[in-house]
């Protein structure tokens, strides 16, 4: 019946490991991150991970940001394919127009239905204190985030065929002047290859998000949407496109918007076995109200890149410049592992 007995000898990996990372930007400054992880913490495959990050060190546009996360995962909870987790996060953000100190704690469950379909359901309480030109403002929310992912790509880090769909919905209940609402975010990616050995690949991504039911003044700042940077519109500075609709004595405060749409298109060409070239164009628009209403602004960027294939995914080097919009000028350079999407 096309089966064969196999004898396995299992050797446990080291229980503890550490890791670190470093990034540098000529506008956003430096970022340093590190984590410590303890595997099989209680003898049942549990994993404790403590991760810290300090970014925007020496930034020309904002202050220094700090982030500390504690997460404990427990596999095979309720069902063999369900992992339960508890996560606590402390963050200190110093943006250009406002400062924010926040803390959150959540309990969640990640379920693997198949190699292609995964879901995540959680309950999370978040408190954030914002300081801006209007003074101090506290936001308190109890949220119930749900996400679903359907992955039909042939290779996650370097897809040539297939598609990828994800949907996130986070209903939230506000307290103490924070509005109730729901935050929605959806993303679709598609890949199509042609030519000998699939040397040409056309790749596209569309991303839509909106916050419904709440007013922007009474919505937690980290629920809002920005555009710009390597994950949205290359060639434009990171989170450079938002909205300015919250008034203050010193003029409108720049925040993220209530709705966002980004489009990305790439044409990839495999020159040799390990070397590839990419041409790309990105577009983003942010609205001041939910359901893609109110004032809006947009920007676009385009560029070229080189890919070098490694055993863990292609090494990516992109150069991009603004095409439209007033959020940036000059050239942006990106270096990473794996395709941009």
Rosetta silent file (secondary structure, phi, psi, omega in degrees, C-alpha in Angstrom):
SEQUENCE: XXXXXXXXXXXXXXXXXXXXXXXXXXXXXXXXXXXXXXXXXXXXXXXXXXXXXXXXXXXXXXXXXXXXXXXXXXXXXXXXXXXXXXXXXXXXXXXXXXXXXXXXXXXXXXXXXXXXXXXXXXXXXXXXXXXXXXXXXXXXXXXXXXXXXXXXXXXXXXXXXXXXXXXXXXXXXXXXXXXXXXXXXXXXXXXXXXXXXXXXXXXXXXXXXXXXXXXXXXXXXXXXXXXXXXXXXXXXXXXXXXXXXXXXXXXXXXXXXXXXXXXXXXXXXXXXXXXXXXXXXXXXXXXXXXXXXXXXXXXXXXXXXXXXXXXXXXXXXXXXXXXXXXXXXXXXXXXXXXXXX
SCORE:     score description
SCORE:     0.000 S_00000001
   1 L     0.000   30.372  178.652    0.000    0.000    0.000 S_00000001
   2 L    59.327   32.430  174.857    2.987    2.329   -0.699 S_00000001
   3 L  -126.160  157.112 -178.410    3.975    2.441    2.981 S_00000001
   4 L  -147.880  137.002  178.105    7.132    1.313    4.756 S_00000001
   5 L   -64.281  141.074  179.324    8.037    0.954    8.428 S_00000001
   6 L  -131.781  134.109  173.077   10.490    3.554    9.715 S_00000001
   7 L  -101.445  128.717 -177.958   12.530    3.551   12.922 S_00000001
   8 L  -116.156  137.352  170.089   13.285    7.017   14.336 S_00000001
   9 L  -112.704  116.970 -173.589   15.879    8.083   16.875 S_00000001
  10 L  -103.110  129.526  177.216   14.933   11.493   18.324 S_00000001
  11 L  -119.221  124.279 -177.389   17.496   13.819   19.910 S_00000001
  12 L   -71.271  140.370  175.379   16.229   16.898   21.725 S_00000001
  13 L   -73.989  171.662  177.099   17.615   20.287   20.722 S_00000001
  14 L   -60.500  141.185 -175.047   19.111   22.666   23.250 S_00000001
  15 L   -72.092  -29.574 -175.339   16.454   23.954   25.645 S_00000001
  16 E  -123.029  144.509  175.867   17.547   27.592   25.525 S_00000001
  17 E  -148.273  157.898  178.378   18.577   29.839   22.681 S_00000001
  18 E  -130.432  156.986  177.817   19.230   33.506   22.081 S_00000001
  19 E  -152.219  160.895 -178.835   19.110   35.698   18.995 S_00000001
  20 E  -151.819  156.132  178.321   19.710   39.296   17.996 S_00000001
  21 E  -143.899  161.996 -178.479   19.184   41.620   15.054 S_00000001
  22 E  -148.638  136.013  175.672   20.293   45.046   13.853 S_00000001
  23 E  -134.001  153.176  179.622   18.981   47.509   11.257 S_00000001
  24 E  -138.611  137.785  177.923   20.190   50.932   10.163 S_00000001
  25 E  -137.305  142.862 -179.142   18.421   53.710    8.240 S_00000001
  26 L   -75.877  -11.978  176.853   19.699   57.140    7.249 S_00000001
  27 L  -112.232  -40.601 -176.331   16.319   58.688    8.228 S_00000001
  28 L   -93.006   -2.517  179.021   14.846   56.419   10.915 S_00000001
  29 E    81.432 -154.575 -174.273   18.102   55.678   12.724 S_00000001
  30 E  -106.105  155.121  174.859   19.117   52.299   14.122 S_00000001
  31 E  -131.173  130.396  177.693   17.124   49.360   15.486 S_00000001
  32 E  -123.348  130.884  179.296   18.481   46.727   17.874 S_00000001
  33 E  -134.803  154.751  178.428   16.481   43.629   18.856 S_00000001
  34 E  -156.031  153.575  175.963   17.184   40.496   20.895 S_00000001
  35 E  -142.660  155.994  173.117   15.278   37.506   22.267 S_00000001
  36 E  -127.879  130.724 -175.895   15.733   34.686   24.789 S_00000001
  37 E  -130.064  137.429  176.572   13.737   31.471   24.387 S_00000001
  38 E  -118.851  114.591  179.609   13.255   28.455   26.655 S_00000001
  39 E   -88.233  151.596  177.250   11.904   25.345   24.950 S_00000001
  40 L    52.429   48.722 -171.146   10.002   22.550   26.733 S_00000001
  41 L   -59.081  -46.081 -177.278    9.628   24.800   29.758 S_00000001
  42 L  -111.435   12.665  177.635    7.295   22.536   31.784 S_00000001
  43 L    89.719    3.817 -179.672    8.029   19.245   30.022 S_00000001
  44 L  -119.764   24.891  179.816    5.077   19.402   27.606 S_00000001
  45 L    83.234   11.252  179.513    6.635   21.203   24.673 S_00000001
  46 L   -66.910  155.344 -179.340    5.879   24.674   26.023 S_00000001
  47 E  -136.030  120.866  175.763    7.918   27.595   24.723 S_00000001
  48 E  -103.696  128.401  179.930    8.679   30.809   26.595 S_00000001
  49 E  -130.770  127.284  176.540   10.018   33.689   24.521 S_00000001
  50 E  -117.155  121.068 -174.112   11.087   37.094   25.827 S_00000001
  51 E  -129.655  134.237  177.827   11.834   39.648   23.114 S_00000001
  52 E  -125.601  148.685 -178.492   12.992   43.260   23.329 S_00000001
  53 E  -145.059  135.159  172.283   13.401   45.921   20.654 S_00000001
  54 E  -125.436  122.397 -175.564   14.755   49.471   20.607 S_00000001
  55 E  -131.156  172.212 -178.190   14.257   51.379   17.349 S_00000001
  56 E    58.688   36.148  176.438   14.565   54.869   15.860 S_00000001
  57 E   -75.193  115.453 -177.493   17.864   55.394   17.675 S_00000001
  58 L    78.993   20.528 -178.659   19.162   58.681   16.308 S_00000001
  59 L   -65.954  146.460  178.261   16.083   59.170   14.084 S_00000001
  60 L   -86.802  -11.008 -173.773   15.704   62.518   12.316 S_00000001
  61 L  -118.701  -15.668 -177.345   11.889   62.434   12.462 S_00000001
  62 L  -152.922  174.884  177.582   10.884   60.900   15.812 S_00000001
  63 L   -84.963 -173.380 -177.148   12.089   59.842   19.255 S_00000001
  64 L   -81.901  134.986  177.398   13.286   56.426   20.386 S_00000001
  65 E  -105.322  144.212  179.700   10.777   53.557   20.509 S_00000001
  66 E  -133.921  142.885 -174.445   11.014   50.631   22.930 S_00000001
  67 E  -146.003  131.848  178.680    9.111   47.329   22.937 S_00000001
  68 E  -134.055  127.135 -176.148    9.153   44.332   25.313 S_00000001
  69 E  -127.938  134.603  173.025    7.117   41.135   24.744 S_00000001
  70 E  -117.385  126.715 -179.154    6.604   38.027   26.896 S_00000001
  71 E  -139.631  132.740  176.660    4.929   35.045   25.244 S_00000001
  72 E  -120.801  120.701  178.648    4.253   31.482   26.452 S_00000001
  73 E  -106.336  137.588  176.296    3.019   28.881   23.916 S_00000001
  74 E  -125.831  111.370 -178.089    1.492   25.540   24.918 S_00000001
  75 L   -75.116  165.534  174.098    0.992   23.004   22.091 S_00000001
  76 L    53.400   49.924  176.218   -1.784   20.386   21.861 S_00000001
  77 L  -102.980  125.881 -175.812   -4.297   22.370   23.901 S_00000001
  78 L    74.164  -56.497  175.005   -7.926   21.226   23.492 S_00000001
  79 L  -130.468  162.366 -179.653   -6.960   19.396   20.272 S_00000001
  80 L   -61.018  -25.157 -176.009   -3.591   18.053   19.000 S_00000001
  81 L  -102.530   16.818 -179.587   -3.466   20.802   16.341 S_00000001
  82 E  -116.319  125.630  176.645   -4.316   23.737   18.652 S_00000001
  83 E  -108.466  125.264  175.834   -1.646   25.826   20.369 S_00000001
  84 E   -94.641  149.725  178.676   -2.680   28.084   23.246 S_00000001
  85 E  -147.662  151.957  171.917   -0.659   31.143   24.151 S_00000001
  86 E  -121.144  131.214 -176.219   -0.488   33.961   26.673 S_00000001
  87 E  -135.159  134.416  174.930    1.176   37.188   25.571 S_00000001
  88 E  -125.478  134.906 -176.649    2.029   40.404   27.385 S_00000001
  89 E  -133.976  134.738  173.933    3.453   43.448   25.624 S_00000001
  90 E  -119.714  132.498 -176.584    4.838   46.749   26.905 S_00000001
  91 E  -140.145  144.747  176.377    5.597   49.515   24.402 S_00000001
  92 E  -130.614  108.282 -175.244    6.895   53.072   24.493 S_00000001
  93 E  -111.970  134.359  179.004    6.425   54.924   21.177 S_00000001
  94 E  -124.042   86.088 -177.044    7.760   58.407   20.424 S_00000001
  95 L   -84.599  176.910 -176.099    6.236   59.448   17.101 S_00000001
  96 L   -65.723  -40.618 -175.829    6.658   62.740   15.266 S_00000001
  97 L  -106.913  -10.375 -179.734    3.324   64.266   16.416 S_00000001
  98 L  -156.556  161.408  174.537    2.532   62.265   19.559 S_00000001
  99 E  -114.670  149.470 -178.967    3.946   59.947   22.254 S_00000001
 100 E  -144.043  131.875  171.800    2.320   56.711   23.387 S_00000001
 101 E  -117.192  128.163 -174.395    2.872   54.331   26.305 S_00000001
 102 E  -140.780  157.465  175.440    0.898   51.084   26.135 S_00000001
 103 E  -145.353  142.646  179.291    0.476   47.691   27.767 S_00000001
 104 E  -144.714  152.620  174.580   -1.568   44.677   26.671 S_00000001
 105 E  -139.738  137.046 -175.584   -2.275   41.143   27.828 S_00000001
 106 E  -145.979  154.712  173.795   -3.977   38.463   25.769 S_00000001
 107 E  -123.849  128.475 -175.734   -4.985   34.802   25.666 S_00000001
 108 E  -142.054  168.850  179.308   -5.230   33.123   22.287 S_00000001
 109 E  -136.567  127.857  177.493   -5.545   29.860   20.368 S_00000001
 110 E  -110.473  122.372 -176.001   -3.904   29.014   17.045 S_00000001
 111 E  -116.936  128.022  174.763   -5.481   26.097   15.157 S_00000001
 112 E   -98.238  108.178  178.887   -3.929   24.271   12.191 S_00000001
 113 L   -83.518  -33.647  179.035   -6.750   22.727   10.154 S_00000001
 114 L  -161.132 -178.066  176.384   -4.494   21.623    7.294 S_00000001
 115 L   -63.381  -19.181 -175.586   -1.213   22.437    5.580 S_00000001
 116 L  -106.384  -29.807 -171.227   -3.054   25.307    3.881 S_00000001
 117 E  -114.473  125.331  175.147   -5.604   26.599    6.427 S_00000001
 118 E  -134.686  151.179  177.402   -4.830   28.125    9.841 S_00000001
 119 E  -134.482  157.874  177.679   -6.890   30.268   12.220 S_00000001
 120 E  -141.088  129.809  179.648   -6.157   32.349   15.295 S_00000001
 121 E  -131.385  134.601 -176.031   -8.653   33.487   17.943 S_00000001
 122 E  -148.280  164.545  168.605   -7.805   35.598   20.988 S_00000001
 123 E  -125.966  132.707 -171.042   -9.123   37.903   23.685 S_00000001
 124 E  -142.056  135.482  172.554   -6.955   40.913   24.526 S_00000001
 125 E  -110.372  133.182 -178.015   -7.097   43.887   26.888 S_00000001
 126 E  -132.918  136.435  173.708   -5.043   46.955   25.964 S_00000001
 127 E  -123.143  131.570  176.500   -4.348   50.212   27.747 S_00000001
 128 E  -137.688  142.504  178.349   -2.532   53.078   26.049 S_00000001
 129 E  -119.046  120.472 -174.742   -1.744   56.614   27.189 S_00000001
 130 E  -110.452  137.314  175.604   -1.165   59.189   24.457 S_00000001
 131 E  -120.436  122.661  176.804    0.489   62.596   24.830 S_00000001
 132 E  -143.825 -164.478 -177.205    0.074   65.154   22.047 S_00000001
 133 L   -66.049  -15.855  176.825   -0.592   68.846   21.557 S_00000001
 134 L   -90.738    0.226 -178.266   -4.043   68.354   23.147 S_00000001
 135 E   102.690 -148.716 -176.618   -2.531   66.929   26.343 S_00000001
 136 E   -96.626  141.145  177.988   -2.993   63.437   27.790 S_00000001
 137 E  -143.081  130.593  179.252   -5.537   60.890   26.514 S_00000001
 138 E  -104.482  139.460  175.712   -6.125   57.326   27.716 S_00000001
 139 E  -122.017  131.961  179.085   -7.500   54.498   25.535 S_00000001
 140 E  -132.585  124.357 -178.626   -8.855   51.249   26.997 S_00000001
 141 E  -138.474  145.363  168.264  -10.187   48.402   24.842 S_00000001
 142 E  -111.163  115.067 -172.846  -11.196   44.779   25.201 S_00000001
 143 E  -116.411  155.465  179.445  -10.698   43.173   21.780 S_00000001
 144 E  -128.558   72.340 -175.960  -11.514   39.774   20.262 S_00000001
 145 E   -70.512  138.048  176.729   -9.165   39.421   17.267 S_00000001
 146 E  -132.513  133.074  178.145   -9.817   36.622   14.770 S_00000001
 147 E  -135.280  145.967  178.657   -7.645   35.795   11.764 S_00000001
 148 E  -131.816  134.140 -179.934   -7.888   33.206    8.987 S_00000001
 149 E  -128.194  128.814  176.514   -5.104   32.314    6.529 S_00000001
 150 E  -121.993  110.258 -171.380   -5.450   30.225    3.352 S_00000001
 151 E  -113.965  109.645  179.252   -2.042   29.583    1.773 S_00000001
 152 L  -114.685   25.041  178.368   -1.897   27.964   -1.666 S_00000001
 153 L   -78.424  149.545  178.011    1.623   29.103   -2.616 S_00000001
 154 L   -75.239  -26.967 -179.965    4.107   26.571   -3.904 S_00000001
 155 L  -151.143  115.344 -174.024    6.903   28.108   -1.771 S_00000001
 156 L   -58.444  -39.463 -175.493    6.242   30.625    1.052 S_00000001
 157 L   -89.173  -12.704 -178.579    9.554   32.527    0.795 S_00000001
 158 L  -154.163   65.157 -173.817    9.828   32.508   -3.014 S_00000001
 159 L   -70.563  141.700  174.338    6.441   31.778   -4.560 S_00000001
 160 L  -121.911  -21.287  179.340    6.095   31.236   -8.307 S_00000001
 161 L  -142.881  156.370  174.383    2.593   29.819   -8.474 S_00000001
 162 E   102.308 -164.564 -178.429   -0.565   29.895   -6.394 S_00000001
 163 E  -150.979  166.295 -178.708   -2.190   32.429   -4.131 S_00000001
 164 E  -140.978  127.683 -179.965   -2.372   33.567   -0.498 S_00000001
 165 E  -126.980  137.552  174.801   -5.435   34.955    1.309 S_00000001
 166 E  -142.268  146.110  178.943   -5.717   36.342    4.832 S_00000001
 167 E  -139.939  131.652  178.642   -8.531   38.074    6.726 S_00000001
 168 E  -123.502  134.213  174.250   -8.404   39.725   10.150 S_00000001
 169 E  -134.824  127.839 -177.727  -11.371   40.993   12.175 S_00000001
 170 E  -131.593   85.557  171.881  -10.968   42.515   15.638 S_00000001
 171 E   -64.414  140.328 -179.538  -14.213   43.678   17.303 S_00000001
 172 E  -138.906  144.520  177.387  -13.387   45.875   20.298 S_00000001
 173 E  -108.161  123.196 -177.856  -15.254   47.303   23.280 S_00000001
 174 E   -94.598  152.766  178.485  -14.027   50.679   24.481 S_00000001
 175 E  -132.308  151.340  173.576  -14.009   52.019   28.032 S_00000001
 176 L    62.511   42.717  178.736  -13.542   55.475   29.543 S_00000001
 177 L    95.496   -5.010  175.138  -14.278   57.515   26.403 S_00000001
 178 L   -87.046  132.490 -177.014  -12.879   55.010   23.902 S_00000001
 179 L   -72.999  160.610  169.930  -15.399   54.086   21.193 S_00000001
 180 L   -88.074  156.388  177.578  -16.614   50.604   20.283 S_00000001
 181 E   175.932 -164.296  177.414  -15.951   49.278   16.807 S_00000001
 182 E  -144.666  136.536  177.345  -14.302   46.666   14.647 S_00000001
 183 E  -105.866  122.764 -177.820  -10.956   46.705   12.835 S_00000001
 184 E  -116.195  140.898  177.768  -10.907   44.822    9.526 S_00000001
 185 E  -150.273  126.548  178.399   -7.904   43.954    7.363 S_00000001
 186 E  -129.656  149.493 -178.456   -7.732   41.708    4.312 S_00000001
 187 E  -143.864  139.361  177.093   -4.905   40.746    1.984 S_00000001
 188 E  -133.677  135.339  177.145   -4.684   38.775   -1.265 S_00000001
 189 E  -128.567  141.774  178.265   -1.540   37.724   -3.164 S_00000001
 190 E  -135.341  147.725 -176.213   -1.323   35.995   -6.524 S_00000001
 191 E  -138.922  133.769  179.942    1.558   34.446   -8.481 S_00000001
 192 E  -142.378  128.572 -177.364    1.776   33.280  -12.089 S_00000001
 193 E  -118.063  152.060  179.374    4.890   32.030  -13.894 S_00000001
 194 E  -150.188  172.496 -178.025    5.643   31.438  -17.553 S_00000001
 195 L    87.242  174.976 -179.731    8.538   30.687  -19.846 S_00000001
 196 H   -64.051  128.868 -179.561   11.085   27.896  -19.716 S_00000001
 197 H    57.425   27.725  178.252   11.497   26.582  -16.142 S_00000001
 198 H    54.625   45.817 -176.250    9.102   29.330  -14.952 S_00000001
 199 L   -73.652  -24.944  177.299   11.822   31.964  -15.284 S_00000001
 200 E  -104.926  128.874  178.552    9.299   34.836  -15.477 S_00000001
 201 E  -128.533  127.729  172.880    6.969   35.383  -12.532 S_00000001
 202 E  -100.316  124.631 -176.420    4.197   37.968  -12.253 S_00000001
 203 E  -127.395  138.884  179.002    3.318   38.706   -8.629 S_00000001
 204 E  -141.023  151.491  177.658    0.636   40.973   -7.190 S_00000001
 205 E  -141.821  137.677  174.413   -0.702   41.928   -3.785 S_00000001
 206 E  -127.067  136.640 -177.330   -3.776   43.912   -2.667 S_00000001
 207 E  -136.332  126.052 -179.693   -4.390   44.994    0.920 S_00000001
 208 E  -128.200  136.875  178.035   -7.529   46.689    2.297 S_00000001
 209 E  -146.808  150.338  179.261   -8.240   47.763    5.858 S_00000001
 210 E  -158.868  146.749  172.774  -10.822   49.852    7.697 S_00000001
 211 E  -106.704  122.878 -175.342  -11.970   50.674   11.237 S_00000001
 212 E  -114.148  145.681  171.810  -15.776   50.795   11.503 S_00000001
 213 L    90.978   -7.646 -178.192  -18.081   52.134   14.197 S_00000001
 214 L  -127.239  159.266  175.561  -15.709   54.511   15.986 S_00000001
 215 L   -90.052  145.504 -175.324  -14.536   58.090   15.579 S_00000001
 216 H   -59.305  -31.482 -179.866  -10.869   58.634   14.802 S_00000001
 217 H   -68.386  -26.412 -175.902  -10.466   60.811   17.928 S_00000001
 218 H  -111.472   22.872  177.897  -11.704   57.961   20.138 S_00000001
 219 L  -110.374  132.511  178.127   -9.855   55.102   18.419 S_00000001
 220 L   -51.818  137.955 -174.000   -6.561   53.748   19.823 S_00000001
 221 H   -61.853  -34.144 -178.561   -3.706   55.145   17.771 S_00000001
 222 H   -79.737    1.390  172.010   -2.160   51.749   17.031 S_00000001
 223 H   -88.777  -11.945 -175.628   -5.454   50.609   15.441 S_00000001
 224 L   -84.333  166.640 -171.570   -5.062   53.242   12.701 S_00000001
 225 E  -113.525  134.777  171.219   -3.415   52.699    9.299 S_00000001
 226 L  -114.427  169.170  172.229   -0.304   54.277    7.739 S_00000001
 227 E  -136.934  149.620 -179.722    1.300   53.767    4.332 S_00000001
 228 L   121.249  135.632  178.726    4.933   53.899    3.264 S_00000001
 229 L   113.799  179.982 -173.258    7.947   51.648    3.690 S_00000001
 230 L   -62.319  -28.254 -178.497    9.061   48.168    2.716 S_00000001
 231 L   -88.922   -7.910 -178.024    5.800   46.459    3.731 S_00000001
 232 L  -129.931  -75.722 -178.620    3.465   48.831    1.867 S_00000001
 233 L  -124.785  103.427  177.405    4.904   51.369   -0.609 S_00000001
 234 L   -70.780  146.931 -175.638    8.610   51.107   -1.348 S_00000001
 235 L    96.945  -16.698  176.159   10.283   54.368   -2.341 S_00000001
 236 L  -111.118  142.857  179.842    8.313   56.278    0.318 S_00000001
 237 L   -57.684  155.314 -176.566    9.564   56.702    3.918 S_00000001
 238 L   -60.379  127.694  178.254    8.175   54.347    6.560 S_00000001
 239 L    49.442   40.128 -178.047    4.643   55.309    7.715 S_00000001
 240 L   -83.843  -18.508 -178.938    4.972   58.675    5.968 S_00000001
 241 E  -107.942  115.568  174.468    1.352   58.803    4.742 S_00000001
 242 L  -137.415 -146.347  177.519   -1.370   59.306    7.333 S_00000001
 243 E  -134.517  158.717  178.376   -4.094   61.887    7.932 S_00000001
 244 E  -129.088   81.017 -177.058   -4.275   65.230    9.738 S_00000001
 245 E  -123.809  -12.116  177.567   -7.860   65.593   10.993 S_00000001
 246 E   -87.131  113.236 -176.238   -7.502   65.757   14.798 S_00000001
 247 L   -75.439  156.609  174.859   -7.259   69.472   15.674 S_00000001
 248 L  -153.462  165.327  178.262   -4.964   70.920   18.339 S_00000001
 249 L   -58.187  -24.900 -179.201   -3.807   74.413   19.400 S_00000001
 250 L   -97.690   10.451 -178.252   -0.646   73.862   17.314 S_00000001
 251 L   108.370  174.488 -177.896   -2.493   72.682   14.212 S_00000001
 252 L   -59.744  142.424  178.213   -3.734   69.240   13.024 S_00000001
 253 E   -93.974  131.368  178.197   -2.048   66.185   14.542 S_00000001
 254 E   -81.570  125.579  175.721   -0.799   63.566   12.092 S_00000001
 255 E  -135.085  179.153  170.164   -2.047   60.062   12.861 S_00000001
 256 L   -70.259  165.988 -179.720   -2.847   56.948   10.911 S_00000001
 257 E   -94.920  171.000  178.788   -6.080   56.861    8.936 S_00000001
 258 L   -83.981  -16.408  178.042   -9.296   54.924    9.474 S_00000001
 259 E  -142.718  152.249 -179.721   -8.999   53.145    6.104 S_00000001
 260 E  -147.760  149.810  171.972   -6.146   52.061    3.860 S_00000001
 261 E  -142.369  129.986  175.737   -5.587   50.434    0.464 S_00000001
 262 E  -131.851  143.321  178.299   -2.234   49.348   -0.957 S_00000001
 263 E  -128.464  135.962  179.503   -1.405   47.667   -4.270 S_00000001
 264 E  -132.448  136.359  177.735    1.903   46.014   -5.197 S_00000001
 265 E  -134.468  135.676  178.967    3.020   44.565   -8.528 S_00000001
 266 E  -133.930  145.791  169.668    6.288   42.795   -9.357 S_00000001
 267 E  -120.694  114.005 -174.623    7.830   41.232  -12.464 S_00000001
 268 E  -107.095  137.671 -179.563   10.520   38.727  -11.482 S_00000001
 269 E  -132.137  121.278  179.211   13.083   37.250  -13.864 S_00000001
 270 E   -85.509  104.899 -176.716   15.427   34.405  -12.912 S_00000001
 271 L   -74.083  -49.645  178.107   18.692   35.226  -14.711 S_00000001
 272 L  -132.899 -175.718 -176.590   20.687   32.289  -13.403 S_00000001
 273 L   -58.201  -37.886 -175.925   20.147   29.473  -10.934 S_00000001
 274 L  -111.879  -11.263 -173.774   20.827   31.723   -7.945 S_00000001
 275 E  -114.370  130.623  177.326   20.457   35.266   -9.327 S_00000001
 276 E  -133.582  157.854  177.135   17.193   37.023  -10.165 S_00000001
 277 E  -119.289  149.949 -178.392   16.081   40.522  -11.111 S_00000001
 278 E  -137.451  137.189  167.968   12.852   42.305  -10.091 S_00000001
 279 E  -118.269  136.204 -173.559   11.012   45.412  -11.314 S_00000001
 280 E  -144.181  159.182  175.212    8.177   46.654   -9.089 S_00000001
 281 E  -142.892  135.551 -177.700    5.603   49.404   -8.569 S_00000001
 282 E  -127.941  148.998  179.408    3.649   50.137   -5.351 S_00000001
 283 E  -141.204  141.137  177.929    0.657   52.372   -4.579 S_00000001
 284 E  -142.876  145.467  175.733   -1.022   53.379   -1.312 S_00000001
 285 E  -138.854  140.148 -179.836   -3.983   55.534   -0.223 S_00000001
 286 E  -125.337  135.086  179.589   -5.162   56.415    3.310 S_00000001
 287 E  -111.379  154.557 -177.808   -8.630   57.780    4.247 S_00000001
 288 E   -85.711  -12.869 -178.576   -9.647   59.742    7.336 S_00000001
 289 E  -127.866  162.101  175.757  -12.918   57.839    7.883 S_00000001
 290 H   -67.015  165.196 -178.786  -14.082   54.236    7.966 S_00000001
 291 H    59.450   27.065  173.958  -15.531   52.561    4.862 S_00000001
 292 H    62.343   42.288  178.655  -12.979   54.485    2.741 S_00000001
 293 E  -116.039  175.318  178.586  -14.671   57.852    3.235 S_00000001
 294 E    81.977 -166.776  178.031  -13.591   61.357    4.144 S_00000001
 295 E   -65.051  151.281 -179.580  -10.395   63.125    3.178 S_00000001
 296 E  -148.604  161.449  174.486   -7.665   61.004    1.631 S_00000001
 297 E  -142.772  155.434 -179.341   -4.134   61.141    0.312 S_00000001
 298 E  -139.343  164.310  173.851   -2.089   58.821   -1.849 S_00000001
 299 E  -156.470  165.643 -178.233    1.470   58.139   -2.935 S_00000001
 300 E  -147.079  159.142  177.256    3.360   55.688   -5.129 S_00000001
 301 E  -149.050  160.495  179.357    6.847   54.336   -5.618 S_00000001
 302 E  -151.924  159.166 -179.990    8.732   52.136   -8.066 S_00000001
 303 E  -177.766 -168.183  179.922   12.131   50.532   -8.386 S_00000001
 304 E  -133.100  162.039 -178.928   14.275   47.540   -9.224 S_00000001
 305 E  -152.713  168.444  177.743   15.921   44.821   -7.191 S_00000001
 306 E  -124.306  140.792  176.069   18.280   41.859   -7.152 S_00000001
 307 E  -121.425  135.859  175.290   17.628   38.444   -5.602 S_00000001
 308 E  -121.866  117.300 -173.525   20.271   35.902   -4.559 S_00000001
 309 L   -73.110  130.189  176.239   18.900   32.453   -3.809 S_00000001
 310 L  -126.673  168.443 -179.302   19.933   30.844   -0.502 S_00000001
 311 L   -62.217  -20.623 -177.859   18.762   27.615    1.214 S_00000001
 312 L  -111.272   17.627  179.074   16.420   29.628    3.478 S_00000001
 313 L   122.195  161.470 -177.918   15.016   31.976    0.852 S_00000001
 314 L   -72.090  138.776  171.614   16.247   34.670   -1.539 S_00000001
 315 E   -79.475  126.315 -169.952   18.386   37.508   -0.233 S_00000001
 316 E  -110.193  130.951  175.129   16.582   40.684   -1.335 S_00000001
 317 E  -132.896  113.934 -176.594   18.126   44.036   -2.299 S_00000001
 318 E  -121.707  143.823  171.819   15.751   46.731   -3.605 S_00000001
 319 E  -123.942  126.518 -176.455   16.249   50.344   -4.660 S_00000001
 320 E  -139.688  158.191 -179.874   13.119   52.483   -5.015 S_00000001
 321 E  -140.219  156.606  177.776   12.137   56.118   -5.476 S_00000001
 322 E   -64.421  145.756  175.042    8.883   58.100   -5.193 S_00000001
 323 E  -110.807  -37.826  177.699    6.662   58.292   -8.266 S_00000001
 324 E  -151.581  165.661 -178.895    3.856   60.458   -6.873 S_00000001
 325 L    98.206  167.004 -176.537    2.782   62.034   -3.596 S_00000001
 326 L  -115.171   20.097 -174.256    4.368   64.556   -1.247 S_00000001
 327 L   -94.062   -9.500 -178.223    5.562   62.229    1.506 S_00000001
 328 L  -163.385  165.231  174.260    9.130   61.594    0.372 S_00000001
 329 L  -150.896  162.050 -178.555   11.996   62.343   -1.969 S_00000001
 330 L    85.840 -168.102 -173.669   15.273   60.702   -2.831 S_00000001
 331 E  -107.472  139.707  174.608   16.085   56.999   -2.956 S_00000001
 332 E  -111.450  138.752 -178.941   15.108   54.294   -0.464 S_00000001
 333 E  -119.969  135.515 -177.651   17.187   51.094   -0.133 S_00000001
 334 E  -129.595  136.322  176.948   15.861   47.817    1.310 S_00000001
 335 E  -131.833  127.768 -178.154   17.717   44.650    2.285 S_00000001
 336 E  -160.034 -177.999  179.409   15.931   41.545    3.572 S_00000001
 337 E  -115.728  128.182 -175.862   15.438   37.791    3.403 S_00000001
 338 L    93.299  159.720  177.814   12.624   36.396    1.279 S_00000001
 339 L   -64.990  160.617 -179.646   10.594   38.099   -1.406 S_00000001
 340 L   -60.866  -30.248  174.555    8.821   41.359   -0.514 S_00000001
 341 L  -159.113    0.000    0.000    5.551   39.365   -0.554 S_00000001
